[in-house]
Amino acid sequence: MSERTRRSVLKAAGASLAATTVAAGVGAATSDSGWTVAESPVDGTLHDVQYTARDAHAVGGGGVVIRRTDEGWRKLLDGGPTGNGNNLYGAAATDDGKRLWFVGSSGAIGEYDVETGNLEDRSAPMDVTNNFNDVAVVGSAGDAEVYVAGDSGKIYYSFANGEEGTWDYVTPGSGSALPAIETFGARSAHAIDTNGRVFETTDGVTWEPIGIEDADVTFYGLDSDGRDDVTVSGGNASVFEWNGSQWTPESLGDADLLDVETEDGDGVAVGGGGTIFERAGGRWSQVDTPTGANLKAGAGDDLAVGASGIVLER
C-alpha cells in the first residue's frame, strides 16, 4: 500500500467521527476558510497528529496522547511509554491503522494498540536514550518495519516490529539532526536533516542523498509518496518538490513551515503563527486561520495541531 493510499484509507475510516466532532464545536472560533478551533483536553504543545483505524490521535508534551471521539478530543495517555513524562515529538500509524507508534525525548518509543488500549514500551533501543524526533512505519499491526530519526543524526531501524535485539542503526549524512522521516513502501523511505539534505533508501539500510543543493533554509517537514513524489518544507515558508529528477523550490512567505502533507497534487503546509498554506490546482496559497499559535503538524487536509494544545479542524 502506498503512503498516499494508506492516509486516504485511514482518513476515510474516521470521517463520520470527524463530522460529529466538528458539529459539536459550533460556536468556537472559525475562519473564512473553514478551519475551526476544537476543544482540547490539554494545554501543552501537541507535536504530531495521525489518522488511525480509530480516528485521529495526537501526541505531545509530557508524553500525552489524545484521541478524537464522537464526544470530542479525549486524553488517552499521560507520561509517555515509560511513564516518565518524556515529550513525544513524532507519530505514525501502521498500514492497517491498528497501531500507533510514537517517539520522543530520552529515547522514548511506544507502540499503542488503538483498538485495545494496550501500550508496549519499546524505548531505548540498543540502550540509546537520545532525543527521537520522528518515526515511520510500514506494514501491519504486529509485523511492521520501524524507522526512528533523531538529534544524533542516526536512523534506528527494526524489521521485526521493534522487538528487543532486532534494532540496528545507520548515519545517512554528516551527523546533523534528523527532524523527519517517512516511508513510501516496504524498505523504502525518505528522511531530511538540518544540514539541507534529503536522503532516500530502497533497502531500508543504505541511504543516499538526493538533494537539495543551495536550499539555504532549515528543513522541518517531509511528505514522501514515492521515489518521484517528495515534498519538503522549511524556513521562510519554503517548499521544495521532487519529481524524481529535479527539485522545484518555492518561497511562500516568512513563516517557518514545520509540516507538509500532499496527496494527488493537492496539499497543506502548516507553521508558525497559525500559518496554513493550501495547494490546489498546482498553486500554493495562504488561508485564514482562527489562531496565532504555532502549528507543529497536520494530518490530511483537515487537521492541524500545535502550541498550547491547539487543535484545528475543518
JOPE-V301167 format. One record per residue. RES is the residue in one small letter. PHI is phi in whole degrees, 0 to 359 (999 if undefined). D_CENTER is the distance of its C-alpha to the mean C-alpha in whole Angstrom. Layout:
# JOPE-V301167
res->RES phi->PHI d_center->D_CENTER
res->RES phi->PHI d_center->D_CENTER
This chain:
# JOPE-V301167
res->m phi->999 d_center->18
res->s phi->288 d_center->16
res->e phi->300 d_center->12
res->r phi->292 d_center->13
res->t phi->294 d_center->16
res->r phi->300 d_center->14
res->r phi->297 d_center->11
res->s phi->296 d_center->15
res->v phi->296 d_center->17
res->l phi->292 d_center->14
res->k phi->295 d_center->14
res->a phi->297 d_center->18
res->a phi->298 d_center->18
res->g phi->257 d_center->17
res->a phi->297 d_center->19
res->s phi->293 d_center->22
res->l phi->295 d_center->21
res->a phi->299 d_center->19
res->a phi->299 d_center->22
res->t phi->295 d_center->24
res->t phi->296 d_center->22
res->v phi->297 d_center->22
res->a phi->300 d_center->26
res->a phi->290 d_center->26
res->g phi->266 d_center->25
res->v phi->302 d_center->27
res->g phi->105 d_center->29
res->a phi->285 d_center->26
res->a phi->300 d_center->25
res->t phi->226 d_center->24
res->s phi->263 d_center->24
res->d phi->298 d_center->26
res->s phi->278 d_center->23
res->g phi->98 d_center->22
res->w phi->285 d_center->19
res->t phi->234 d_center->21
res->v phi->280 d_center->20
res->a phi->271 d_center->19
res->e phi->291 d_center->21
res->s phi->247 d_center->19
res->p phi->275 d_center->20
res->v phi->227 d_center->19
res->d phi->241 d_center->20
res->g phi->274 d_center->17
res->t phi->294 d_center->14
res->l phi->261 d_center->11
res->h phi->261 d_center->8
res->d phi->206 d_center->5
res->v phi->216 d_center->6
res->q phi->217 d_center->7
res->y phi->280 d_center->10
res->t phi->226 d_center->13
res->a phi->292 d_center->16
res->r phi->243 d_center->17
res->d phi->66 d_center->15
res->a phi->273 d_center->12
res->h phi->232 d_center->11
res->a phi->231 d_center->10
res->v phi->233 d_center->10
res->g phi->192 d_center->12
res->g phi->301 d_center->15
res->g phi->73 d_center->18
res->g phi->78 d_center->16
res->v phi->282 d_center->16
res->v phi->230 d_center->14
res->i phi->239 d_center->15
res->r phi->225 d_center->15
res->r phi->276 d_center->17
res->t phi->238 d_center->20
res->d phi->286 d_center->23
res->e phi->256 d_center->24
res->g phi->113 d_center->21
res->w phi->280 d_center->18
res->r phi->226 d_center->20
res->k phi->282 d_center->19
res->l phi->258 d_center->19
res->l phi->226 d_center->19
res->d phi->221 d_center->20
res->g phi->107 d_center->20
res->g phi->76 d_center->17
res->p phi->294 d_center->18
res->t phi->265 d_center->21
res->g phi->81 d_center->22
res->n phi->269 d_center->22
res->g phi->78 d_center->20
res->n phi->294 d_center->18
res->n phi->300 d_center->15
res->l phi->252 d_center->11
res->y phi->250 d_center->9
res->g phi->222 d_center->6
res->a phi->212 d_center->6
res->a phi->204 d_center->7
res->a phi->254 d_center->10
res->t phi->294 d_center->13
res->d phi->301 d_center->15
res->d phi->272 d_center->17
res->g phi->74 d_center->14
res->k phi->275 d_center->17
res->r phi->235 d_center->15
res->l phi->248 d_center->12
res->w phi->263 d_center->11
res->f phi->217 d_center->10
res->v phi->224 d_center->11
res->g phi->191 d_center->12
res->s phi->289 d_center->16
res->s phi->57 d_center->19
res->g phi->76 d_center->18
res->a phi->293 d_center->16
res->i phi->219 d_center->15
res->g phi->230 d_center->15
res->e phi->239 d_center->15
res->y phi->250 d_center->16
res->d phi->275 d_center->18
res->v phi->287 d_center->17
res->e phi->268 d_center->21
res->t phi->255 d_center->23
res->g phi->84 d_center->21
res->n phi->287 d_center->22
res->l phi->239 d_center->20
res->e phi->258 d_center->20
res->d phi->272 d_center->20
res->r phi->251 d_center->19
res->s phi->295 d_center->19
res->a phi->53 d_center->21
res->p phi->298 d_center->21
res->m phi->56 d_center->24
res->d phi->63 d_center->25
res->v phi->271 d_center->22
res->t phi->237 d_center->21
res->n phi->289 d_center->19
res->n phi->282 d_center->16
res->f phi->258 d_center->13
res->n phi->263 d_center->10
res->d phi->203 d_center->7
res->v phi->223 d_center->8
res->a phi->228 d_center->9
res->v phi->225 d_center->11
res->v phi->216 d_center->14
res->g phi->114 d_center->17
res->s phi->266 d_center->18
res->a phi->304 d_center->18
res->g phi->82 d_center->20
res->d phi->216 d_center->21
res->a phi->252 d_center->17
res->e phi->274 d_center->17
res->v phi->233 d_center->14
res->y phi->233 d_center->13
res->v phi->235 d_center->12
res->a phi->241 d_center->12
res->g phi->207 d_center->14
res->d phi->292 d_center->16
res->s phi->284 d_center->19
res->g phi->83 d_center->18
res->k phi->258 d_center->18
res->i phi->250 d_center->16
res->y phi->264 d_center->17
res->y phi->220 d_center->17
res->s phi->222 d_center->19
res->f phi->265 d_center->20
res->a phi->228 d_center->22
res->n phi->61 d_center->19
res->g phi->72 d_center->19
res->e phi->296 d_center->23
res->e phi->302 d_center->24
res->g phi->88 d_center->26
res->t phi->252 d_center->24
res->w phi->271 d_center->22
res->d phi->217 d_center->22
res->y phi->213 d_center->21
res->v phi->213 d_center->21
res->t phi->251 d_center->21
res->p phi->286 d_center->20
res->g phi->233 d_center->21
res->s phi->269 d_center->23
res->g phi->101 d_center->22
res->s phi->294 d_center->19
res->a phi->303 d_center->16
res->l phi->249 d_center->13
res->p phi->278 d_center->10
res->a phi->207 d_center->8
res->i phi->212 d_center->8
res->e phi->206 d_center->8
res->t phi->274 d_center->11
res->f phi->231 d_center->14
res->g phi->170 d_center->16
res->a phi->300 d_center->18
res->r phi->55 d_center->18
res->s phi->229 d_center->17
res->a phi->198 d_center->14
res->h phi->234 d_center->13
res->a phi->215 d_center->12
res->i phi->235 d_center->13
res->d phi->238 d_center->15
res->t phi->273 d_center->17
res->n phi->252 d_center->20
res->g phi->78 d_center->19
res->r phi->243 d_center->18
res->v phi->242 d_center->16
res->f phi->238 d_center->17
res->e phi->228 d_center->17
res->t phi->230 d_center->19
res->t phi->235 d_center->20
res->d phi->232 d_center->22
res->g phi->80 d_center->19
res->v phi->236 d_center->21
res->t phi->265 d_center->23
res->w phi->246 d_center->20
res->e phi->241 d_center->22
res->p phi->287 d_center->21
res->i phi->235 d_center->21
res->g phi->134 d_center->21
res->i phi->245 d_center->21
res->e phi->289 d_center->24
res->d phi->56 d_center->25
res->a phi->292 d_center->22
res->d phi->63 d_center->23
res->v phi->218 d_center->20
res->t phi->279 d_center->17
res->f phi->272 d_center->14
res->y phi->233 d_center->11
res->g phi->246 d_center->8
res->l phi->214 d_center->8
res->d phi->231 d_center->9
res->s phi->240 d_center->11
res->d phi->244 d_center->13
res->g phi->164 d_center->16
res->r phi->296 d_center->19
res->d phi->245 d_center->20
res->d phi->209 d_center->17
res->v phi->228 d_center->14
res->t phi->231 d_center->13
res->v phi->236 d_center->12
res->s phi->241 d_center->13
res->g phi->199 d_center->14
res->g phi->294 d_center->17
res->n phi->57 d_center->20
res->a phi->50 d_center->18
res->s phi->272 d_center->18
res->v phi->228 d_center->16
res->f phi->236 d_center->17
res->e phi->241 d_center->18
res->w phi->249 d_center->19
res->n phi->251 d_center->21
res->g phi->102 d_center->22
res->s phi->227 d_center->25
res->q phi->208 d_center->24
res->w phi->263 d_center->22
res->t phi->247 d_center->22
res->p phi->269 d_center->22
res->e phi->209 d_center->22
res->s phi->255 d_center->22
res->l phi->260 d_center->21
res->g phi->169 d_center->22
res->d phi->244 d_center->22
res->a phi->291 d_center->19
res->d phi->288 d_center->16
res->l phi->263 d_center->13
res->l phi->270 d_center->10
res->d phi->205 d_center->7
res->v phi->216 d_center->9
res->e phi->229 d_center->9
res->t phi->228 d_center->12
res->e phi->200 d_center->15
res->d phi->53 d_center->18
res->g phi->91 d_center->19
res->d phi->262 d_center->17
res->g phi->186 d_center->14
res->v phi->220 d_center->13
res->a phi->235 d_center->12
res->v phi->235 d_center->12
res->g phi->191 d_center->13
res->g phi->297 d_center->16
res->g phi->64 d_center->19
res->g phi->74 d_center->17
res->t phi->287 d_center->17
res->i phi->225 d_center->16
res->f phi->250 d_center->17
res->e phi->241 d_center->17
res->r phi->248 d_center->18
res->a phi->211 d_center->21
res->g phi->62 d_center->24
res->g phi->83 d_center->23
res->r phi->231 d_center->23
res->w phi->267 d_center->20
res->s phi->213 d_center->22
res->q phi->280 d_center->21
res->v phi->239 d_center->21
res->d phi->288 d_center->22
res->t phi->228 d_center->20
res->p phi->270 d_center->22
res->t phi->214 d_center->20
res->g phi->252 d_center->21
res->a phi->289 d_center->18
res->n phi->294 d_center->15
res->l phi->263 d_center->12
res->k phi->264 d_center->9
res->a phi->200 d_center->6
res->g phi->226 d_center->7
res->a phi->225 d_center->8
res->g phi->60 d_center->10
res->d phi->244 d_center->13
res->d phi->219 d_center->14
res->l phi->219 d_center->12
res->a phi->209 d_center->11
res->v phi->225 d_center->11
res->g phi->184 d_center->12
res->a phi->296 d_center->15
res->s phi->59 d_center->18
res->g phi->71 d_center->16
res->i phi->297 d_center->16
res->v phi->230 d_center->15
res->l phi->252 d_center->15
res->e phi->225 d_center->16
res->r phi->203 d_center->19
